């Protein structure tokens, strides 16, 4: 057994001054413990071990200082334009980074630590001293997001060990699937991973890294950990895709023991669920619905998931009497002929299957989530409004979106241009083959932000299918957009794949009718992203429409004026009539 150093008796303050890390004793005397090279500095947060024998100081590199500028052309209360600037890192820019440095408290001696396992961090976080002070652990997310590790530093020797090493050929979805729990009173850790091809939980020895077992497994996913009970050694989870024959995106609740035994489904109705626990955690209110099923509230027993009684059920008959029609769920095979692709159809209330109707897809293919609604709503916003103009409106989750298998998600890897279009087109053709009244010679598409990028890409790559598009505030070149979102899916360093997915680079391929919308004051997606598309289209001698909204922020296409222009555009291009024209 290793002998551990006791905490020093004399109070010592650790502080930084410029590039120097110093120790100051009670009498004010200072000693330099370490000096950093030019361009580096120390952070002010020192992390001491529980026994006081060691501490961690953080070396920092400041990163880049890119600034985005825009001109507010028409500020209220003034006739003079205003220049605005704000910090905004983009893919490939230098980023702030930090690294742990290990020191003895009693002597101030630095214990050398190799950075081989954490040399290029996007982030180092979830840092923690073991209760006995023997090791310091942290989660290392490598820039490019293909490597995520739980790293352990031995307090006496400084040796770094990868307790958990996720090192794959594509992204580790740290934004939605990075979850870690240190089990109290144990060396065990619980860890979320897609190493099996599906997002599940694993139990791992926190000292050796040995996999002690899968907590969950199968061709379904764990979406969230709601609660961890270390004393009872059980977890409360949100899961999806576990019920055969049900929409795999529906959220259900379940309980399971740390060792994978005792799995209990706490919800079972065919819909997406929300659970509210009673104060004594013996019962729960289960609220569930579906896009085509009004909400139901049930009281359920948490010990076995059994339904005690139904407390309430919404009655949609009065709504239906107005002519309202619930969206229709539809499933078809994707590009590979085997994978189910799920979507919904918003029908016009006066839909007549004996005559052809143009079709519009509302698209958002961002890989961070799925995007087709799953819960009941009386009104689905823009989709419902377009449907009442005589369009059949669809929403589809193609490959590349989240919360299916890892392979399903990986389609987006370094390939945001794909946007799931082969799956979407196959789905639409299957829908038209079984539902008369759809005219696939008049298909439009619209979206905002990543959806704006997707909508324009439809006309660049699939202009033989999509005929008209409205692209609002699109991130049309991922090199111009915010760093975190784009490097997560497109990785780092910048390579030819960024250019391959750029709408700017491929603007000359435009087919069909296009309306670009941008707010000049967008602070989410740089407005230059849209204006660079405009420049490329002008140079390619392409016809298109452009709406710039002075003072408008992100999503200006959804403003009253922007949305009216969107609806008018589709009426002209797909119905081929003038909006609000006299009969």
VENSUL-V826314 format. One record per pair of residues at least 4 apart in sequence whose ideal C-beta (glycine too) atoms are under 8 Angstrom apart, sorted by sequence separation. I is the first residue (numbers start at 0). J is the second residue. D is the distance in whole Angstrom. If there is no record, write none. Layout:
BEGIN
[[I J D] [I J D]]
END
This chain:
BEGIN
[[7 11 6] [15 19 7] [23 27 7] [24 28 5] [35 39 4] [47 51 6] [48 52 6] [77 81 7] [88 92 5] [103 107 7] [114 118 5] [128 132 6] [129 133 5] [140 144 7] [141 145 7] [153 157 6] [167 171 7] [172 176 4] [173 177 4] [182 186 8] [193 197 7] [195 199 6] [204 208 6] [228 232 7] [245 249 6] [255 259 7] [256 260 5] [268 272 7] [276 280 5] [277 281 6] [288 292 6] [300 304 7] [315 319 6] [316 320 6] [317 321 8] [319 323 6] [332 336 5] [333 337 8] [334 338 8] [346 350 5] [372 376 7] [379 383 5] [380 384 7] [381 385 6] [382 386 6] [383 387 7] [384 388 7] [386 390 6] [396 400 5] [403 407 4] [404 408 7] [405 409 6] [406 410 8] [410 414 7] [411 415 6] [417 421 8] [419 423 6] [420 424 6] [421 425 6] [422 426 6] [423 427 6] [424 428 6] [425 429 6] [426 430 6] [427 431 6] [428 432 6] [429 433 7] [430 434 6] [446 450 2] [447 451 5] [448 452 8] [449 453 6] [450 454 6] [451 455 7] [452 456 6] [453 457 7] [454 458 8] [455 459 6] [456 460 6] [457 461 5] [458 462 5] [461 465 6] [462 466 8] [475 479 8] [476 480 7] [480 484 7] [481 485 7] [482 486 6] [483 487 6] [484 488 7] [485 489 5] [486 490 6] [493 497 5] [495 499 6] [496 500 6] [497 501 7] [501 505 7] [502 506 6] [509 513 6] [517 521 7] [521 525 7] [524 528 6] [526 530 6] [527 531 6] [528 532 7] [529 533 7] [530 534 6] [531 535 6] [532 536 6] [533 537 6] [534 538 6] [535 539 6] [537 541 8] [547 551 8] [551 555 3] [554 558 8] [557 561 6] [558 562 7] [559 563 6] [560 564 6] [561 565 6] [562 566 6] [563 567 6] [564 568 6] [565 569 7] [566 570 6] [567 571 6] [568 572 6] [569 573 5] [570 574 5] [571 575 7] [576 580 6] [15 20 5] [16 21 6] [23 28 7] [35 40 7] [48 53 5] [74 79 7] [102 107 6] [103 108 5] [129 134 5] [141 146 4] [152 157 6] [153 158 5] [171 176 8] [172 177 8] [182 187 4] [193 198 5] [203 208 6] [204 209 4] [228 233 5] [255 260 8] [256 261 4] [277 282 4] [288 293 6] [299 304 6] [300 305 5] [318 323 5] [319 324 8] [332 337 6] [333 338 4] [351 356 8] [365 370 7] [378 383 5] [385 390 5] [386 391 7] [403 408 7] [418 423 8] [445 450 8] [446 451 5] [457 462 8] [470 475 8] [474 479 7] [480 485 5] [486 491 5] [499 504 8] [521 526 5] [536 541 4] [556 561 4] [557 562 6] [569 574 7] [571 576 7] [14 20 8] [15 21 7] [23 29 5] [35 41 7] [47 53 8] [48 54 7] [74 80 7] [88 94 7] [102 108 7] [117 123 6] [128 134 8] [129 135 8] [140 146 8] [141 147 7] [152 158 7] [153 159 8] [165 171 5] [171 177 7] [181 187 8] [182 188 7] [192 198 8] [193 199 8] [203 209 7] [204 210 8] [215 221 6] [228 234 8] [255 261 6] [266 272 4] [276 282 8] [277 283 6] [288 294 4] [299 305 7] [300 306 8] [332 338 7] [333 339 7] [350 356 7] [364 370 8] [386 392 5] [411 417 7] [431 437 4] [446 452 8] [474 480 4] [498 504 5] [520 526 8] [555 561 5] [556 562 7] [570 576 6] [571 577 7] [13 20 7] [14 21 5] [22 29 7] [23 30 8] [47 54 5] [73 80 8] [74 81 5] [102 109 5] [103 110 7] [128 135 5] [129 136 7] [139 146 8] [140 147 5] [141 148 8] [152 159 6] [153 160 7] [181 188 5] [182 189 7] [191 198 7] [192 199 7] [194 201 8] [203 210 6] [204 211 6] [227 234 6] [228 235 8] [240 247 4] [242 249 7] [254 261 7] [255 262 5] [276 283 5] [277 284 8] [287 294 7] [288 295 7] [299 306 5] [300 307 6] [332 339 7] [333 340 4] [363 370 5] [372 379 6] [385 392 5] [400 407 8] [401 408 6] [410 417 6] [430 437 7] [446 453 5] [457 464 8] [458 465 6] [474 481 8] [478 485 8] [489 496 7] [519 526 6] [536 543 5] [548 555 4] [551 558 7] [570 577 8] [571 578 7] [13 21 7] [14 22 8] [21 29 5] [22 30 5] [46 54 6] [47 55 8] [72 80 5] [101 109 7] [102 110 7] [127 135 7] [139 147 7] [151 159 7] [180 188 7] [191 199 7] [192 200 8] [202 210 8] [203 211 6] [226 234 7] [227 235 8] [239 247 6] [240 248 8] [254 262 7] [255 263 7] [266 274 7] [275 283 6] [286 294 6] [287 295 6] [298 306 7] [299 307 6] [315 323 8] [331 339 8] [332 340 7] [399 407 8] [400 408 7] [431 439 5] [446 454 4] [457 465 4] [477 485 4] [489 497 6] [518 526 7] [570 578 5] [13 22 6] [14 23 6] [21 30 7] [45 54 5] [46 55 4] [71 80 6] [100 109 6] [101 110 4] [126 135 7] [127 136 5] [138 147 7] [139 148 5] [150 159 6] [151 160 5] [179 188 6] [180 189 4] [191 200 6] [192 201 6] [201 210 6] [202 211 4] [226 235 4] [239 248 6] [242 251 7] [253 262 6] [254 263 5] [265 274 7] [274 283 5] [275 284 4] [286 295 7] [297 306 5] [298 307 4] [330 339 5] [331 340 6] [347 356 7] [383 392 8] [398 407 5] [399 408 7] [410 419 7] [444 453 8] [445 454 5] [517 526 5] [556 565 6] [12 22 7] [13 23 8] [21 31 6] [22 32 6] [45 55 7] [70 80 5] [71 81 5] [126 136 7] [127 137 7] [138 148 7] [139 149 8] [150 160 7] [179 189 7] [180 190 8] [190 200 7] [191 201 8] [202 212 5] [224 234 6] [225 235 4] [239 249 6] [241 251 7] [253 263 6] [274 284 7] [286 296 5] [287 297 8] [297 307 8] [298 308 5] [315 325 7] [330 340 7] [382 392 5] [427 437 8] [444 454 5] [458 468 5] [533 543 8] [546 556 8] [548 558 7] [551 561 7] [11 22 5] [12 23 5] [20 31 7] [21 32 6] [45 56 6] [70 81 7] [71 82 8] [101 112 5] [125 136 8] [126 137 4] [138 149 6] [139 150 5] [150 161 6] [151 162 5] [178 189 8] [179 190 6] [189 200 6] [190 201 5] [201 212 7] [202 213 8] [224 235 7] [225 236 6] [239 250 6] [253 264 5] [254 265 6] [274 285 6] [275 286 7] [285 296 7] [297 308 7] [298 309 8] [330 341 5] [399 410 4] [400 411 8] [428 439 7] [457 468 6] [474 485 7] [489 500 7] [567 578 4] [11 23 7] [12 24 8] [19 31 5] [20 32 5] [70 82 6] [71 83 6] [100 112 7] [125 137 6] [137 149 8] [138 150 8] [149 161 7] [150 162 7] [178 190 7] [179 191 8] [189 201 7] [190 202 8] [201 213 6] [202 214 6] [224 236 6] [225 237 6] [238 250 8] [239 251 7] [241 253 8] [252 264 8] [253 265 6] [273 285 8] [274 286 8] [284 296 6] [285 297 5] [297 309 5] [298 310 6] [329 341 8] [330 342 8] [382 394 7] [398 410 4] [399 411 4] [427 439 7] [477 489 5] [517 529 4] [533 545 6] [548 560 7] [566 578 7] [11 24 6] [20 33 5] [44 57 6] [69 82 8] [70 83 8] [99 112 7] [124 137 7] [125 138 4] [136 149 6] [137 150 6] [148 161 5] [149 162 5] [178 191 4] [189 202 6] [190 203 6] [200 213 7] [201 214 6] [223 236 7] [224 237 8] [237 250 5] [238 251 5] [251 264 7] [252 265 4] [253 266 8] [272 285 6] [273 286 5] [284 297 7] [285 298 8] [296 309 7] [297 310 6] [328 341 7] [329 342 6] [398 411 8] [444 457 5] [455 468 6] [516 529 8] [517 530 7] [548 561 6] [10 24 7] [19 33 7] [20 34 8] [42 56 8] [68 82 6] [69 83 6] [123 137 5] [124 138 6] [136 150 7] [148 162 8] [149 163 4] [177 191 7] [188 202 8] [189 203 8] [199 213 6] [200 214 4] [222 236 8] [223 237 4] [237 251 7] [238 252 8] [251 265 8] [252 266 5] [272 286 7] [273 287 7] [284 298 6] [285 299 5] [295 309 7] [296 310 5] [328 342 8] [329 343 7] [454 468 4] [515 529 6] [9 24 6] [10 25 5] [19 34 5] [20 35 8] [41 56 6] [42 57 4] [68 83 7] [123 138 7] [136 151 5] [148 163 6] [176 191 6] [187 202 6] [188 203 5] [199 214 7] [200 215 5] [221 236 6] [222 237 5] [237 252 6] [238 253 5] [251 266 5] [272 287 4] [283 298 8] [284 299 8] [296 311 4] [328 343 6] [329 344 6] [399 414 8] [427 442 7] [454 469 6] [455 470 4] [478 493 6] [546 561 7] [9 25 7] [18 34 6] [19 35 8] [41 57 7] [68 84 5] [98 114 6] [122 138 8] [123 139 6] [124 140 8] [135 151 7] [136 152 7] [147 163 8] [148 164 5] [176 192 8] [187 203 7] [188 204 8] [199 215 5] [221 237 7] [222 238 6] [236 252 7] [251 267 8] [271 287 6] [282 298 6] [283 299 5] [295 311 7] [296 312 8] [327 343 7] [399 415 8] [454 470 4] [18 35 4] [41 58 6] [42 59 5] [67 84 7] [122 139 8] [123 140 8] [134 151 5] [135 152 5] [148 165 7] [176 193 7] [187 204 7] [188 205 4] [199 216 6] [221 238 6] [222 239 5] [235 252 7] [236 253 5] [268 285 8] [270 287 4] [271 288 7] [282 299 7] [295 312 5] [326 343 4] [327 344 4] [454 471 8] [515 532 6] [18 36 7] [40 58 8] [41 59 7] [66 84 5] [67 85 6] [122 140 5] [134 152 6] [146 164 8] [147 165 4] [148 166 8] [186 204 6] [187 205 6] [195 213 7] [199 217 8] [220 238 7] [235 253 8] [236 254 7] [265 283 7] [270 288 5] [271 289 7] [282 300 6] [283 301 6] [294 312 8] [295 313 7] [326 344 6] [399 417 6] [452 470 7] [455 473 6] [515 533 7] [546 564 6] [13 32 8] [18 37 7] [39 58 6] [40 59 5] [66 85 7] [67 86 8] [98 117 7] [120 139 6] [121 140 5] [134 153 6] [135 154 6] [146 165 7] [186 205 4] [197 216 8] [219 238 6] [220 239 5] [235 254 6] [236 255 7] [266 285 5] [268 287 5] [270 289 4] [281 300 7] [282 301 6] [293 312 7] [294 313 5] [326 345 5] [327 346 7] [398 417 8] [399 418 7] [400 419 7] [451 470 4] [454 473 7] [478 497 5] [39 59 7] [66 86 6] [67 87 4] [117 137 8] [120 140 7] [121 141 6] [133 153 7] [134 154 6] [146 166 5] [185 205 8] [186 206 5] [197 217 7] [214 234 7] [219 239 7] [220 240 6] [234 254 7] [249 269 7] [252 272 6] [265 285 8] [269 289 7] [281 301 6] [293 313 4] [326 346 8] [361 381 7] [399 419 5] [451 471 5] [453 473 8] [455 475 6] [477 497 6] [18 39 6] [20 41 5] [39 60 6] [40 61 7] [65 86 7] [66 87 7] [120 141 7] [121 142 4] [133 154 6] [145 166 7] [172 193 8] [195 216 6] [197 218 6] [199 220 7] [200 221 6] [215 236 7] [219 240 4] [233 254 6] [234 255 6] [249 270 6] [250 271 5] [251 272 6] [266 287 7] [280 301 6] [281 302 7] [285 306 8] [293 314 7] [361 382 5] [397 418 7] [398 419 5] [444 465 5] [450 471 8] [451 472 5] [452 473 4] [476 497 8] [18 40 6] [19 41 8] [38 60 7] [64 86 7] [65 87 6] [98 120 7] [117 139 4] [119 141 6] [120 142 7] [121 143 8] [132 154 6] [133 155 8] [145 167 6] [171 193 8] [176 198 6] [178 200 8] [197 219 7] [198 220 4] [199 221 6] [218 240 7] [219 241 4] [233 255 7] [234 256 8] [249 271 5] [250 272 6] [252 274 5] [270 292 6] [293 315 5] [324 346 5] [372 394 7] [397 419 2] [442 464 6] [443 465 7] [451 473 3] [452 474 5] [17 40 7] [18 41 8] [33 56 8] [35 58 6] [38 61 7] [65 88 6] [96 119 8] [97 120 7] [116 139 7] [119 142 5] [121 144 7] [145 168 7] [197 220 6] [198 221 6] [215 238 8] [233 256 5] [234 257 7] [241 264 8] [246 269 8] [248 271 8] [249 272 7] [250 273 8] [269 292 8] [371 394 5] [396 419 7] [397 420 7] [398 421 8] [442 465 5] [443 466 6] [444 467 8] [445 468 7] [446 469 8] [448 471 8] [450 473 8] [451 474 7] [452 475 5] [477 500 6] [478 501 7] [513 536 8] [32 56 8] [65 89 6] [96 120 5] [99 123 7] [117 141 8] [145 169 7] [147 171 5] [181 205 7] [187 211 7] [198 222 8] [200 224 7] [217 241 7] [232 256 6] [233 257 7] [245 269 5] [324 348 6] [361 385 8] [370 394 7] [371 395 7] [395 419 7] [397 421 8] [398 422 5] [442 466 6] [443 467 4] [444 468 5] [445 469 4] [446 470 7] [447 471 4] [448 472 6] [449 473 8] [451 475 7] [477 501 7] [544 568 7] [15 40 7] [63 88 6] [98 123 7] [145 170 7] [146 171 7] [163 188 8] [189 214 7] [232 257 4] [242 267 8] [270 295 8] [274 299 8] [276 301 7] [282 307 7] [288 313 8] [323 348 7] [371 396 5] [397 422 4] [439 464 8] [441 466 6] [442 467 8] [443 468 7] [444 469 8] [445 470 8] [446 471 7] [447 472 5] [448 473 7] [449 474 6] [476 501 4] [503 528 8] [15 41 4] [62 88 7] [97 123 6] [136 162 7] [144 170 5] [145 171 7] [147 173 6] [162 188 7] [232 258 7] [284 310 7] [322 348 4] [324 350 8] [359 385 6] [370 396 6] [397 423 5] [440 466 8] [443 469 8] [445 471 7] [447 473 8] [448 474 7] [475 501 7] [476 502 7] [506 532 6] [15 42 8] [65 92 5] [94 121 7] [99 126 7] [144 171 6] [163 190 6] [165 192 6] [225 252 7] [242 269 7] [268 295 7] [322 349 7] [369 396 5] [395 422 7] [446 473 8] [475 502 4] [476 503 5] [509 536 7] [15 43 6] [219 247 7] [222 250 6] [233 261 7] [343 371 6] [395 423 5] [475 503 6] [476 504 7] [503 531 5] [507 535 7] [515 543 6] [517 545 8] [519 547 6] [14 43 8] [63 92 4] [144 173 6] [165 194 7] [268 297 8] [342 371 6] [343 372 7] [397 426 8] [473 502 7] [503 532 5] [506 535 4] [514 543 7] [515 544 7] [516 545 8] [517 546 8] [518 547 8] [519 548 7] [523 552 8] [524 553 6] [62 92 8] [63 93 4] [147 177 7] [149 179 7] [191 221 7] [341 371 6] [370 400 7] [502 532 6] [506 536 5] [509 539 7] [513 543 4] [514 544 4] [515 545 5] [516 546 5] [517 547 6] [518 548 5] [519 549 6] [520 550 5] [521 551 7] [522 552 7] [523 553 4] [62 93 5] [63 94 7] [117 148 7] [140 171 8] [252 283 8] [359 390 5] [361 392 6] [369 400 5] [395 426 5] [503 534 8] [504 535 8] [512 543 8] [513 544 7] [514 545 8] [515 546 7] [517 548 7] [519 550 7] [520 551 6] [521 552 6] [522 553 7] [13 45 5] [62 94 5] [116 148 6] [357 389 8] [358 390 7] [359 391 7] [360 392 8] [361 393 7] [362 394 8] [368 400 7] [369 401 6] [395 427 8] [503 535 5] [507 539 4] [509 541 5] [512 544 8] [514 546 7] [516 548 7] [518 550 7] [519 551 6] [520 552 5] [521 553 5] [60 93 8] [62 95 4] [117 150 6] [140 173 5] [191 224 8] [252 285 8] [266 299 7] [356 389 6] [357 390 6] [358 391 5] [359 392 5] [360 393 5] [361 394 5] [362 395 8] [364 397 7] [366 399 6] [368 401 5] [369 402 5] [393 426 8] [506 539 6] [518 551 3] [61 95 6] [62 96 7] [101 135 7] [116 150 5] [200 234 7] [265 299 6] [291 325 4] [345 379 6] [356 390 7] [357 391 7] [358 392 8] [359 393 7] [360 394 7] [366 400 6] [367 401 6] [368 402 7] [369 403 8] [393 427 7] [415 449 8] [418 452 8] [507 541 7] [509 543 7] [517 551 8] [518 552 5] [521 555 7] [60 95 7] [290 325 7] [291 326 6] [356 391 5] [358 393 7] [360 395 7] [364 399 6] [365 400 7] [366 401 6] [418 453 4] [506 541 7] [518 553 7] [20 56 6] [59 95 7] [60 96 5] [99 135 7] [200 236 8] [265 301 7] [290 326 5] [291 327 7] [364 400 6] [420 456 8] [518 554 8] [59 96 7] [60 97 7] [140 177 7] [267 304 7] [291 328 6] [345 382 5] [393 430 7] [415 452 7] [420 457 7] [424 461 7] [518 555 3] [59 97 5] [99 137 7] [189 227 7] [266 304 7] [290 328 6] [345 383 6] [348 386 7] [418 456 6] [517 555 7] [58 97 6] [138 177 7] [149 188 7] [265 304 4] [267 306 8] [289 328 8] [347 386 5] [348 387 6] [418 457 8] [516 555 6] [57 97 5] [58 98 5] [112 152 6] [163 203 6] [215 255 6] [249 289 8] [263 303 6] [264 304 5] [345 385 8] [346 386 6] [347 387 6] [349 389 8] [416 456 6] [420 460 7] [424 464 6] [516 556 4] [13 54 6] [15 56 8] [57 98 7] [58 99 8] [138 179 6] [149 190 7] [162 203 7] [214 255 6] [263 304 5] [345 386 4] [347 388 8] [350 391 7] [420 461 5] [57 99 6] [58 100 6] [117 159 7] [162 204 8] [214 256 8] [347 389 5] [366 408 7] [473 515 8] [481 523 7] [13 56 7] [56 99 8] [57 100 7] [116 159 5] [162 205 6] [214 257 6] [216 259 7] [246 289 8] [347 390 7] [459 502 6] [468 511 7] [470 513 7] [481 524 7] [6 50 6] [7 51 7] [55 99 5] [56 100 5] [110 154 8] [113 157 8] [115 159 7] [116 160 8] [162 206 7] [164 208 8] [180 224 7] [185 229 8] [214 258 7] [215 259 7] [347 391 7] [416 460 7] [467 511 6] [468 512 7] [469 513 8] [470 514 7] [472 516 7] [480 524 6] [5 50 7] [6 51 3] [55 100 7] [110 155 8] [112 157 4] [113 158 8] [114 159 8] [116 161 5] [162 207 8] [163 208 6] [184 229 7] [189 234 8] [214 259 5] [346 391 6] [366 411 4] [391 436 8] [460 505 8] [466 511 5] [467 512 4] [468 513 5] [469 514 5] [470 515 5] [471 516 4] [472 517 6] [480 525 7] [516 561 6] [4 50 8] [5 51 8] [6 52 6] [55 101 6] [56 102 6] [110 156 7] [111 157 5] [113 159 6] [162 208 4] [178 224 6] [183 229 4] [212 258 6] [213 259 6] [326 372 8] [345 391 7] [391 437 6] [456 502 6] [459 505 5] [462 508 7] [465 511 6] [466 512 7] [467 513 8] [468 514 7] [470 516 7] [471 517 7] [472 518 6] [479 525 5] [3 50 6] [5 52 7] [54 101 8] [55 102 8] [110 157 4] [112 159 6] [161 208 7] [180 227 5] [182 229 6] [211 258 8] [212 259 6] [215 262 8] [254 301 7] [344 391 6] [345 392 4] [364 411 8] [455 502 5] [459 506 7] [462 509 7] [463 510 7] [469 516 7] [4 52 4] [53 101 6] [54 102 5] [94 142 7] [160 208 7] [344 392 7] [345 393 7] [460 508 7] [462 510 3] [479 527 6] [480 528 6] [516 564 7] [3 52 6] [4 53 8] [53 102 7] [225 274 8] [344 393 5] [345 394 8] [366 415 8] [459 508 5] [462 511 5] [472 521 6] [479 528 5] [516 565 7] [53 103 6] [54 104 6] [182 232 8] [254 304 8] [325 375 8] [343 393 7] [452 502 6] [459 509 6] [474 524 5] [514 564 7] [52 103 7] [53 104 6] [101 152 6] [342 393 6] [343 394 5] [364 415 8] [458 509 6] [459 510 8] [472 523 7] [473 524 7] [514 565 7] [52 104 6] [342 394 6] [458 510 6] [472 524 5] [476 528 6] [479 531 7] [51 104 6] [52 105 7] [99 152 7] [101 154 7] [290 343 6] [326 379 7] [342 395 4] [390 443 8] [458 511 5] [475 528 5] [125 179 6] [127 181 6] [151 205 8] [323 377 7] [341 395 8] [342 396 7] [364 418 4] [472 526 8] [474 528 6] [475 529 6] [514 568 5] [42 97 6] [151 206 8] [202 257 6] [340 395 6] [341 396 6] [364 419 5] [458 513 6] [473 528 6] [476 531 6] [48 104 8] [101 157 5] [149 205 8] [202 258 7] [340 396 7] [362 418 7] [473 529 6] [475 531 7] [512 568 8] [47 104 7] [53 110 8] [202 259 8] [340 397 6] [472 529 7] [475 532 5] [340 398 8] [455 513 7] [318 377 6] [470 529 8] [473 532 8] [338 398 7] [455 515 8] [512 572 5] [362 423 8] [313 375 8] [415 477 6] [360 423 7] [333 397 7] [334 398 7] [381 445 8] [333 398 6] [451 516 8] [33 100 7] [360 427 7] [189 257 7] [33 102 8] [136 205 7] [338 407 7] [358 427 7] [32 102 6] [187 257 7] [55 126 7] [134 206 8] [358 431 8] [415 488 6] [415 489 6] [32 107 5] [182 257 7] [413 488 8] [448 523 7] [33 109 6] [412 488 7] [413 489 6] [448 524 6] [30 107 6] [32 109 7] [411 488 5] [413 490 6] [455 532 7] [412 490 8] [451 529 8] [49 128 6] [53 132 7] [358 437 6] [20 100 8] [46 126 6] [48 128 5] [49 129 8] [52 132 6] [55 135 6] [356 436 5] [358 438 7] [47 128 8] [49 130 6] [50 131 7] [51 132 8] [294 375 6] [355 436 6] [356 437 6] [357 438 6] [358 439 7] [413 494 8] [472 553 5] [46 128 7] [49 131 7] [50 132 4] [53 135 8] [246 328 7] [290 372 6] [293 375 5] [340 422 5] [352 434 7] [353 435 7] [354 436 7] [355 437 7] [356 438 6] [360 442 7] [362 444 6] [414 496 7] [472 554 6] [49 132 5] [290 373 6] [292 375 6] [340 423 8] [352 435 5] [353 436 7] [355 438 4] [358 441 7] [359 442 7] [360 443 7] [361 444 8] [362 445 7] [363 446 5] [365 448 8] [413 496 4] [416 499 6] [471 554 7] [472 555 7] [48 132 4] [289 373 7] [290 374 7] [291 375 8] [338 422 8] [342 426 6] [352 436 4] [357 441 4] [358 442 5] [359 443 4] [360 444 5] [361 445 6] [362 446 4] [363 447 8] [365 449 4] [416 500 4] [471 555 7] [472 556 7] [22 107 5] [289 374 7] [290 375 6] [340 425 7] [351 436 7] [357 442 7] [358 443 7] [359 444 7] [360 445 8] [361 446 7] [363 448 8] [364 449 7] [365 450 8] [414 499 8] [415 500 5] [471 556 3] [288 374 5] [289 375 6] [290 376 7] [340 426 5] [344 430 7] [350 436 7] [355 441 8] [357 443 7] [359 445 7] [363 449 6] [364 450 7] [414 500 7] [471 557 7] [48 135 7] [288 375 4] [334 421 4] [363 450 4] [413 500 8] [469 556 7] [333 421 7] [334 422 5] [362 450 5] [46 135 7] [333 422 4] [361 450 8] [364 453 5] [344 434 8] [363 453 7] [471 561 7] [334 425 6] [362 453 5] [247 339 8] [333 425 6] [362 454 6] [11 104 7] [248 341 7] [332 425 7] [333 426 7] [247 341 7] [331 425 6] [471 565 8] [246 341 6] [331 426 4] [362 457 7] [11 107 8] [469 565 5] [7 104 5] [329 426 7] [332 429 7] [6 104 7] [7 105 4] [331 429 4] [4 103 7] [6 105 8] [331 430 7] [469 568 6] [4 104 8] [5 105 8] [329 429 8] [469 569 7] [4 105 6] [53 154 5] [329 430 6] [467 568 7] [52 154 7] [271 373 4] [467 569 6] [270 373 8] [271 374 5] [360 465 8] [448 553 7] [451 556 8] [467 572 4] [48 154 6] [448 554 7] [466 572 7] [467 573 6] [447 554 5] [466 573 7] [447 556 6] [447 557 7] [445 556 8] [367 484 7] [365 484 8] [367 487 8] [445 565 6] [248 369 5] [366 487 8] [366 488 5] [248 371 7] [250 373 8] [249 373 6] [445 569 8] [248 373 6] [443 569 5] [246 373 7] [3 131 8] [3 132 7] [443 572 7] [3 133 7] [443 573 5] [1 133 8] [441 573 5] [248 396 7] [3 155 8] [1 155 6] [248 402 6] [247 402 8] [247 403 6] [240 402 8] [239 402 6] [240 403 7] [381 557 7] [384 562 8] [388 566 6] [390 569 7] [222 402 6] [381 562 7] [385 566 7] [388 569 7] [220 402 6] [384 566 7] [388 570 6] [220 403 7] [390 573 7] [381 565 8] [385 569 7] [389 574 7] [218 404 7] [388 574 8] [175 367 6] [174 367 6] [175 368 7] [172 366 8] [172 367 8] [198 402 8] [197 404 6] [198 405 8] [196 404 6] [197 405 7] [196 405 5] [196 406 7] [359 569 6] [193 405 4] [357 569 8] [359 573 7] [357 573 4] [357 574 6] [175 401 6] [172 401 7] [169 405 8] [172 408 7] [170 409 8] [169 409 5] [170 412 6] [169 412 4] [174 483 8] [174 487 6] [173 487 7] [172 487 7] [170 487 6] [170 488 6] [170 490 7] [144 486 7] [143 486 7] [144 487 5] [142 486 7] [145 490 7] [144 490 6] [143 490 5] [144 491 8] [143 491 4] [142 491 5] [143 492 8] [121 486 8] [90 477 6] [91 478 7] [90 478 5] [94 482 7] [89 478 6] [89 479 6] [90 480 7] [92 482 6] [89 480 7] [89 481 7] [90 482 5] [88 481 7] [89 482 6] [87 481 7] [88 482 4] [90 485 5] [89 485 8] [90 486 5] [90 489 7] [91 491 7] [90 491 7] [91 492 7] [91 493 4] [90 493 6] [90 497 7] [87 522 8] [89 525 8] [83 520 7] [85 522 6] [87 525 7] [72 519 6] [71 519 7] [70 519 7] [71 520 6] [69 519 6] [69 520 6] [69 521 8] [67 522 8] [69 526 6] [67 525 5] [67 527 8] [75 550 8] [73 549 4] [74 550 7] [72 549 5] [73 550 6] [71 549 8] [72 550 8] [71 550 6]]
END
